[in-house]
Amino acid sequence: MVLGGPGVRRVARGVRRRVRRLAEPPVPQSAGRLVPDPVFVLSSVRSGSTLLRVLLNSHPQIRAPHEMHLRTLSVGLTKPYTKKAMTELGLDQRELEYLLWDRILHRELVLSGRRIIVDKTPGNAAVWERLHEGWPKARYIFLLRHPASMVTSLINGRPDRELEATVREVLGYVEAVEAARNALPGLTVRYEDLTERPEEVTQEICRFLGVPWTPRMLNYRKVDHGPFVPYIGDWSENIKSGKIQQARALPEPKDVPTALREITRAWGYPG
């Protein structure tokens, strides 16, 4: 029996490669995420998320930029060999998108010189499972507001809105937020409490985030928060005023749309 030859040498090389792979240490966590524990505010539209954002962004250790809409940024593998090459690196399209999103978060954090980054895009409520998959150590703030108040706020901003369609829109958001609340750890904040007792609520948020509270959070007009324009946050005169405005009175139970009554009561509001 003759040992050796090209075939045997190829097999031997393959065995050595597999042995080296088995001996390699696991990919360090630092290779996965530049920002391992971002903070995501999960909320509906018209829930006061821009107010919460600017209060947080007024803290010297927290960067809370305008809505970044990360979920809408996608990666295209445009050639068959592109997918093959990424597969060999252990990367699929989902992970490549996470790397893109993570790089944007990291860039914003580095440019700000701060320690914690917060993304408050309301659309994140619809993709909370992806956020949890991509960032297992992420922290969450669940921002609640009376669902009927959100409907009223949307219609006040655009009187041409149709009531039934607006109710469906709000219901989609609040059901997603509630699903996330039931599945993920985090801190629940009510918009009405934030406007009525801003010092107390922001102190609670700071404890949750592990930073000292500072009264400068309550005077957000002194910090540059970027433009207040459509599609990346609230642009109303209230938010532009630089003052925390008192929330409107809660709707009467009889005025809560039928489709919103169950979630309204689940969130502890009269409905």
N, C-alpha and C positions, 0 to 999 in steps of 0.2 A: 504493500500500500504506500503510495507516494503522498507525503504531506507537503503543503506549500502550494505555490501557484497563485495566479491573479485572483481567482475566486475566493480562495481561503483568506488571502490578504484583505480583500474587500469586506468579508464577514468580520475579520478581526478588527478592522478599523471601525465598523459599525458598532461592534460590541464596546469598544473603548469609548466611542462617543456617548453611548447610552449610559455607561458607567460614570462618565464625567458629569452628565446631566443629573444623575441621581445624587452625585456627591455635591452638586452646587447648592449653596444656601438658598432658601426661599427669597423671592423678590422682596426687598425691604419695603415697609409701608410708605417710606418717603418717596419711593419710585411711583407710587400710585396716585397720591394727591399732594399737591403743594399746599392746599388748605384742607386739612383733615376734618375740621369741625366748624364749618360755616354755620351761620344762624339763618334760618328761613322763617319768615313771617308767613303763616298760612291764613288767608282771609278771603273774603268776598270783595268784589268791587264795592266802592262807596261804604266801606266799613271803618274809615278813619286811618287806613294804613299809611297814607302820606304824612299825617300828623305824627303817628308813631315813628315813622322813618326819620323825620327831621328832629324829633326829640332825641332819638338814639344817635343820630349823626352829630348832634351838638356835644356829645361826650368825647373827650380827648382820646379815648382808647378805642372808639367804635367808628367804623366807616359804614354808613348806610346810604349808598347812592340811589339814584332814581331807579325805576323799574328797569331791569336788564333783559327780561324776556329770554333767559337762557334756553328755555325749552324749545324755542323756535329756531335755534341755531343747530343745524344738522351737518353731518359729514357725509360726503359722497364718495363711494368706492367705485370709480367710473370705469375701471377695466377689470377683467377677470383676474389678471395677475396682481392687481392691487389688493384684492381680497385675499389671494393666496399669500402674498407677502405679509400682510397684516396678521393673517392666521398663524403664520410661522412665528410671529412675534407675540402671539397670545392676545391679539387685539381684535375685537369685533367692532361693528359700527357703534353699538351702545357705549362700549368703553372708550372708543375714540371721541364720541360726543362728550362723555364725562371729562376726558382730558382737556377738551376745548373749553368747556364750561369752567373747569377748575383753573385753567390758565387765566381766564378773564377775571375770575374772583381774585386770584393771586396778584395779577397785575394791578387791579384796583387797590388792593390792600397795600402793596408795596408803594404805590404812588402816594397814598394817603399818609404813610408812616405810622399807621395805627395797628392795633393788635387783633381786632375782631371785625369780621365783615358780616353784614346783614343784607340779605336780598328779600325785598318785600313784594315782589311781583304777584298780584292776585292770581294770575294764571297758574302759579306753582301749585295751587290747591288741587288742580286736576292731575298733576304728575307727582304727587307726594310719594308714591311707591317708587318711582324712578329716583327721586332725591334720596330716599332711604337706601336704595340699592347702591347708588353711587357714592354716598357719604354715610356709612353706618354710624359714624360718630357725630353727625350733624345735630344741632340743637334747634328746637322749634318753639316759636311763640304763636299761639293760636289766638287770633284777634276776632272777637265776636262783637256783633252789634245786632240790635233788634232787626230781624229780617224785613219787617214791613217798613222800617225807617230807611233801609237800603233801597227799597223799591221807590219810596217817595223821593229820596235824594236823586236817584237816576232820572226820574220823570221831571223833577224840578230843573235838572240840568239840560234836559232835552224834552220839551213839552210835546214833541211830535211822537214820542214813544207810545207804543200800544201797551196797555196795562197787563194783559194776559201774557204777552211775550216777555215783558220785563219781570213778571213774577217767575216765569220759567227760568229765566236767566239767573236770577238770584237763588232760586231753589237749587240749581245745578252747582253753584258755588258753595252754598252752605252745606249741602249734603256731602260734598267732597271734604270740606273742612271737618265736618263731624266724623267722617270715616277716618280721617287722619288722627283726630283726637282720640278715637277709640283704639287706634293701633300703635301710636307713637307716644313716647314720653315727651313732656314739654310743659310750658307755662301758658295758662289761659288768661287772657286779658280782655276785659270788656271796654269797648269804646266809651260807653257812658261813664264808667268809673274813671277812665283815663282823663276825661274832660272835667269831671267833678272833683276828683282828688288826684291831680297830676303828680304832686310830690310823692304821695304814698305809693302810687302805682309804679312810677319810674324807679323808686327805691326797690320795690319788689323785683322789677326787671333786672336791675343792676345786681341784686343778690343772685338771681338766676344765672346771669352771665359771668359772675365772678369778678366784677369791677366795682370800685367805690363809687357811690353816688355823688354827683356834683350838681349844685343848683343851677349851673349854666345850661343844663338840659332844658330847663323850663323857659328859657329866653332864647328861643331858637332863631330869632331875627338877627342875632349877632354873628351867625355862622353862614358861610356860603354853601347852600345846598343844591346849587345848580338851578336850571330854569324850571319853572312850574308851567308846563305845557302839556297839551293833550298827548295821550298814548304812552307817556312814561310816568304818570302820576296825576294827582289832583292839581287842577289849575284854577280853582275857585278863588274868589276874593277872600274867603275865610282863611285859607291856607297862606295866601300871599300877605295877609295882614301881619304875620309874625306873632300872633297872639293865639293862645289856646281858647277856642270858642266853646261856650257851653253847648252840649248836645241838645237837640230838640226834645220836647217831652215825648215820652213813650206813647205809641198809638194805643187807643182803646182796644180791648180785645175784640169788639165787634167790627173794628176796622181792619183786622188782620185778614188778608186773603186766605181762603180756605186751604189752598195748597201749602201755605206756610205755617199753618197752625201747629202741626205736630212738631216740627223742628223748633218753632218759637217756644213751645212749652218745654221741649227737651233742653233748650238753652237757658231755662229758668226765667223766661219773660212771660208776662201775662198774655195769653193768647187763646 
